[in-house]
Amino acid sequence: MIKRLLLALVLLASTLHAEIILPKVIGSGMVLQRESQAAIWGSADPGEAITISCSWLNKPINVKAGADGNWLAKLKTGQAGGPHTIKLTSSNSIELEDVLFGEVWLDSGQSNMEMPIAPVSSAYTGIKDWESELATADYPQIRLFQVGNIASKEPQKDVQPGVLIYGVKVPPCKWQNCTPETVKHFSSTAYFFARKLHKDLGVPIGIIDASWGGTAIEPWIGKKHLSQAGFDEIARKGEDKPDQPNARGISSRLYNGMIAPLMPFTLKGAIWYQGESNQARPQTYKRLMQAMIADWRDGFKSDLSFYYVQIAPFTYKQNAAYLREQQLQALSIRKSGMVVTTDIGDLKDIHPKNKQEVGRRLALQALANDYGMKVACDGPRLKVMEIKDSKAILHFDHVGGGLTVYGGDELKDFEIAGADKKFVKASATIVGDKLVVGAPEVKQPVAVRYAFSSQATGSLMNKDGLPASPFRTDDWK
């Protein structure tokens, strides 16, 4: 009797198979990167054979789950368009419908990236013209995927709806067409970025939002890359802390819960708006950005383009110019670009409401650098300073149609110093593609600073309407 029971259990076990399981980001309505080898993955029984049939391919793709039950396949995608279907068959069958080919981007960062279009709380009170923007946000070929806010002690295999903070609705973690309803709680900056790309390129856009307000950069970097970049102490921080979904301040935990589960989804690039939570300790920010970008490029198995936003003027207690300087220096990172926001900040609100222009400027970076469009994407950037008599002559790159003034009739926020390192207010005059800077008190200039304070709103841009980054020519403490 016992032998028969054991035999029956063995026979029953042999007929049971774990079903194919897909991560949430692999689903109906998704956008796959056009003309690429797009990754899809999941889990099944170890050794289980899986057949993947794609409506645009002549032959099915066969893969087998590894000893750990995980499998991965690369799908050769074609030109922009759709809809397409993908059918996965093994012990069960899954059919993904309404799949488009287009351009896929990830957005991340803290509150200025997370800030939705509509007002949802005292922290997020709605962007400029939010009602009219929301009413017209109907773009069936812009697809939105919103990752839930969740921290994790270990890298996760899938994203989760997460916790409710700052009034942002807990997302369904699935691909959705962009409509006034689905985009209401979505990143406004990312939406305007996607909208500009969609209109200018005329192709479907997939945008994955993984952002969380009030977060520093360290939680967005995996432990391995923090250590490799020389941040061993930071990497170990919080090892003794419990695994809590709202532990957004602990190193690597947002990477584990919100970024790692998306890997290796095939992306064109990423956009990043963060820095406010690091402005009081700016010295290592460039190195942290290098570590994060290297981490994400490794995990997504792609040489991602990476465009980011320099923090806007605000009444910080410490001088945020040093954080902006680190962000400016991060332009040395390959395939990166930076958006300057000195002209569109709000000294009374750390969350400026003109997210339309932030998203547009980020899109200009992508259009110029990734899609070969002849559009200006950078404001004037200091190239070199020379001293002539009692004046400092500043030469710039990215002058576009020429240098000009914004916010008044005269250039402001310039300072100049001699060897005594005492800065005084300076006058600045545009002469062709150069600036001539001086002050009567400084007979022998040594250094110039521009908009080098937390609150400075600047005054210099090019005639393409893109402002110059704050800068200094010295490295004095």
Residue pairs with C-beta under 8 A, 6 or more apart in sequence:
17 44
17 45
17 48
17 90
17 91
17 92
18 43
18 44
18 45
18 48
18 69
18 91
19 44
19 90
19 91
19 92
20 42
20 43
20 44
20 50
20 88
20 90
20 91
20 92
20 94
21 42
21 43
21 44
22 40
22 41
22 42
22 88
22 94
23 41
23 42
23 157
23 158
23 159
23 261
23 262
24 158
24 159
24 173
24 174
25 145
25 159
25 175
25 208
25 261
25 262
25 265
26 40
26 41
26 42
26 96
26 265
27 96
27 174
27 175
28 96
28 97
28 98
28 99
28 175
29 97
29 98
29 99
29 143
29 174
29 175
29 176
29 177
30 96
30 99
30 100
30 143
30 145
30 175
30 206
31 99
31 100
31 101
31 102
31 103
31 104
31 143
31 175
31 204
31 205
31 206
32 38
32 75
32 77
32 99
32 100
32 101
32 102
32 104
32 206
32 266
33 77
33 101
33 102
33 103
33 104
33 266
33 267
33 268
34 77
34 78
34 79
34 80
34 101
34 102
34 103
34 203
35 77
35 78
35 79
35 101
36 76
36 77
36 266
37 74
37 75
37 76
37 77
37 266
38 74
38 75
38 76
38 77
38 266
39 72
39 73
39 74
39 75
39 264
39 265
39 266
39 301
40 52
40 72
40 73
40 75
40 86
41 70
41 71
41 72
41 73
41 264
42 70
42 71
42 88
43 65
43 69
43 70
43 71
43 157
44 50
44 65
44 69
44 71
44 90
44 91
45 65
45 69
45 91
46 65
46 66
46 67
46 68
46 69
47 64
47 65
47 67
48 64
48 65
48 69
48 90
48 91
49 62
49 63
49 64
49 90
50 62
50 63
50 64
50 65
50 71
50 73
50 88
50 89
50 90
51 60
51 61
51 62
51 88
51 89
51 90
52 60
52 61
52 62
52 63
52 73
52 75
52 86
52 87
52 88
52 89
53 60
53 61
53 86
53 87
53 88
53 89
54 60
54 61
54 75
54 84
54 85
54 86
54 87
55 84
55 85
55 86
56 77
56 78
56 84
57 75
57 76
61 73
61 75
63 71
63 72
63 73
64 71
65 71
72 264
75 86
77 101
78 101
79 101
80 100
80 101
80 102
80 103
80 202
80 203
80 204
81 100
81 101
81 203
81 204
82 98
82 99
82 100
82 101
82 204
83 97
83 98
83 99
83 100
84 99
84 100
84 101
85 95
85 96
85 97
85 99
86 95
86 96
86 99
87 93
87 94
87 95
87 96
88 94
88 95
88 96
100 141
100 143
100 204
100 206
101 204
102 141
102 203
102 204
102 205
102 206
103 197
103 201
103 203
103 204
103 205
103 206
103 268
104 205
104 206
104 207
104 208
104 265
104 266
104 267
104 268
105 190
105 193
105 194
105 197
105 205
105 206
105 207
105 208
105 267
105 268
105 269
105 270
105 271
105 366
106 207
106 208
106 210
106 262
106 267
106 269
106 270
106 271
107 113
107 187
107 189
107 190
107 193
107 207
107 208
107 209
107 210
107 211
107 270
107 271
107 272
107 273
108 209
108 210
108 211
108 220
108 258
108 259
108 270
108 271
108 272
108 274
109 211
109 215
109 272
109 273
109 274
109 309
110 211
110 212
110 213
110 214
110 215
110 216
110 273
110 274
110 275
110 276
110 277
111 123
111 124
111 166
111 213
111 214
111 276
111 350
111 351
112 189
112 273
112 274
112 276
112 309
112 311
112 312
112 350
112 351
112 352
112 355
112 358
113 187
113 189
113 190
113 209
113 211
113 271
113 272
113 273
113 274
113 309
114 124
114 166
114 168
114 187
114 209
114 211
114 212
114 213
115 124
115 127
115 187
115 188
115 189
115 213
115 351
115 355
116 124
116 168
116 184
116 185
116 186
116 187
116 188
117 126
117 127
117 130
117 133
117 134
117 137
117 183
117 184
117 186
117 188
117 191
117 355
118 126
118 130
118 134
118 184
118 185
119 125
119 126
119 130
120 166
120 167
120 168
120 169
120 185
121 166
121 167
121 168
123 166
123 167
123 213
123 351
124 166
124 167
124 168
124 213
124 351
125 351
125 353
126 353
127 133
127 188
127 353
127 354
127 355
127 356
128 353
128 354
128 355
128 356
129 356
133 188
133 356
134 180
134 183
134 184
135 180
136 180
137 178
137 179
137 180
137 183
137 191
138 178
138 179
138 180
139 177
139 178
139 195
139 198
140 177
140 178
141 198
141 203
141 204
141 205
142 177
142 178
142 191
142 194
142 195
142 198
142 204
142 205
142 207
143 175
143 176
143 177
143 178
143 204
143 205
143 206
143 207
144 175
144 176
144 177
144 178
144 182
144 183
144 186
144 191
144 207
144 209
145 173
145 174
145 175
145 176
145 206
145 207
145 208
145 209
146 171
146 172
146 173
146 185
146 186
146 208
146 209
147 159
147 162
147 171
147 173
147 208
147 209
147 210
147 258
147 261
147 262
148 159
148 160
148 161
148 162
148 163
148 170
148 171
148 173
148 258
149 162
149 163
149 165
149 168
149 212
149 248
149 258
150 159
150 160
150 161
150 162
150 163
150 245
150 257
150 258
151 219
151 244
151 245
151 246
151 247
151 248
151 250
151 253
151 254
151 256
151 257
152 243
152 245
152 253
152 256
152 257
153 241
153 242
153 243
153 253
153 256
154 243
154 256
155 222
155 255
155 256
155 260
155 261
156 256
156 257
156 260
156 261
157 261
158 261
159 173
159 210
159 257
159 258
159 261
159 262
160 173
160 245
160 257
161 170
161 171
161 172
161 173
162 170
162 171
162 245
162 257
163 170
163 245
163 246
164 170
165 212
165 213
165 246
166 213
166 214
168 185
169 184
169 185
171 185
175 206
176 182
178 191
178 194
183 191
186 209
187 207
187 209
187 211
188 355
188 359
189 271
189 273
189 309
189 355
189 358
189 359
189 362
190 207
190 209
190 211
190 271
190 359
191 207
191 359
192 355
192 356
192 358
192 359
192 360
192 363
193 207
193 271
193 359
193 360
193 362
193 363
193 366
194 205
194 207
194 359
195 359
196 359
196 360
196 363
196 364
196 367
197 205
197 363
197 366
197 367
198 204
198 205
200 363
200 367
200 373
201 367
201 371
208 262
208 265
208 267
210 258
210 259
210 262
211 273
212 248
212 254
212 258
214 248
214 277
215 248
215 249
215 254
215 274
215 277
216 249
216 274
216 277
216 278
217 274
217 275
217 277
217 278
217 285
217 288
217 289
217 292
218 226
218 231
218 234
218 237
218 251
218 252
218 288
219 248
219 249
219 250
219 251
219 252
219 253
219 254
219 255
220 254
220 255
220 259
220 274
220 292
221 251
221 252
221 255
221 288
221 291
221 292
221 295
222 252
222 255
222 256
222 259
222 260
222 295
222 299
223 235
223 251
223 252
224 235
224 295
225 291
225 292
225 294
225 295
225 298
226 232
226 234
226 235
226 251
226 252
226 291
227 235
228 291
229 287
229 288
229 290
229 291
229 294
230 287
231 284
231 287
231 288
231 291
234 251
235 251
235 252
237 250
237 251
238 247
238 250
238 251
238 253
241 247
241 250
245 257
247 253
248 254
255 295
259 296
259 299
260 299
262 300
263 299
263 300
263 301
264 299
264 300
264 301
264 302
265 300
266 300
266 302
267 300
267 302
267 304
268 304
268 305
268 366
268 370
269 304
269 305
269 306
269 307
269 335
269 366
269 370
270 296
270 304
270 305
270 306
270 307
271 306
271 307
271 308
271 309
271 362
272 306
272 307
272 308
272 309
273 308
273 309
273 358
274 308
275 285
275 309
275 310
275 311
275 323
275 324
275 327
276 311
276 314
276 350
278 285
278 288
278 323
279 311
279 316
279 318
279 320
279 322
279 323
280 316
280 317
280 318
282 320
282 322
282 323
282 325
282 326
283 322
283 326
285 323
285 326
285 327
285 330
286 326
286 327
286 329
286 330
286 332
289 308
289 326
289 327
289 330
289 333
290 330
290 333
293 304
293 306
293 333
293 336
296 304
296 306
297 303
297 304
303 335
304 335
305 335
305 336
305 337
305 365
305 366
305 369
305 370
306 333
306 335
306 336
306 337
307 336
307 337
307 338
307 339
307 362
307 365
307 366
308 327
308 330
308 336
308 337
308 338
308 339
309 338
309 339
309 341
309 358
309 362
310 324
310 327
310 328
310 338
310 339
310 340
310 341
310 469
311 320
311 323
311 324
311 327
311 341
312 341
312 342
312 344
312 345
312 346
312 352
313 320
313 342
313 345
313 347
313 454
313 455
313 456
313 457
313 458
314 320
314 345
314 346
314 347
314 349
314 350
314 454
314 455
315 347
315 348
315 454
315 455
316 454
318 454
319 452
319 453
319 454
320 453
320 454
321 451
321 452
321 453
321 454
321 456
321 470
321 472
324 469
324 470
325 470
325 471
325 472
327 338
328 338
328 469
328 470
328 471
330 336
330 338
331 337
331 338
335 369
337 365
337 369
337 377
337 378
338 378
338 469
339 358
339 361
339 362
339 365
340 361
340 379
340 466
340 467
340 468
340 469
341 352
341 358
341 467
342 451
342 456
342 457
342 458
342 467
342 468
342 469
342 470
343 406
343 407
343 457
343 458
343 461
343 467
344 352
344 354
344 357
344 358
345 352
345 457
346 352
346 353
347 455
347 457
352 358
361 377
361 466
364 375
364 376
364 377
364 466
365 377
367 373
367 375
367 377
368 374
368 375
368 376
368 377
369 377
376 398
376 400
376 462
376 464
376 466
377 466
378 397
378 398
378 466
379 398
379 460
379 461
379 462
379 466
379 467
379 468
379 469
380 396
380 397
380 398
380 399
380 400
380 403
380 460
380 461
380 462
380 466
380 468
381 396
381 397
381 398
381 468
381 469
381 471
382 394
382 395
382 396
382 450
382 468
382 471
382 473
383 395
383 396
383 397
384 394
384 395
385 392
385 393
385 394
385 395
385 448
385 473
386 392
386 393
386 395
387 393
387 444
387 445
387 446
390 438
390 442
390 443
390 444
390 445
391 436
391 437
391 438
391 445
392 416
392 436
392 437
392 438
392 445
392 448
392 473
393 434
393 435
393 436
393 437
394 434
394 435
394 436
394 437
394 448
395 433
395 434
396 403
396 433
396 434
396 435
396 468
398 462
398 466
399 433
399 462
400 462
400 463
400 464
400 466
401 462
401 463
401 464
402 432
402 433
402 462
402 463
403 430
403 433
403 435
403 460
403 461
403 462
403 463
404 430
404 460
404 461
404 462
404 463
405 411
405 430
405 459
405 460
405 461
406 458
406 459
406 460
406 461
406 467
407 457
407 458
407 459
408 459
410 459
411 427
411 428
411 429
411 430
411 435
411 459
411 460
412 459
413 450
413 451
413 452
413 453
413 456
413 457
413 458
413 459
414 425
414 426
414 427
414 428
414 437
414 448
414 449
414 450
415 423
415 424
415 425
415 426
415 448
415 449
415 450
415 452
416 423
416 424
416 426
416 437
416 438
416 439
416 442
416 445
416 447
416 448
416 449
417 423
417 424
417 442
417 445
417 446
417 447
417 448
417 449
417 474
418 442
418 443
418 444
418 445
418 446
419 444
419 446
421 446
421 447
421 474
421 476
423 447
423 449
424 439
424 441
424 442
425 439
426 437
426 438
426 439
426 442
426 448
427 437
427 438
427 439
428 435
428 436
428 437
428 460
429 435
429 436
429 437
435 460
437 445
437 448
438 445
446 474
447 472
447 473
447 474
447 476
448 472
448 473
449 471
449 472
449 473
449 474
450 458
450 460
450 468
450 470
450 471
450 472
451 457
451 458
451 459
451 468
451 470
451 471
452 470
452 471
452 472
456 470
458 467
458 468
458 470
460 467
460 468
461 467
461 468
462 468
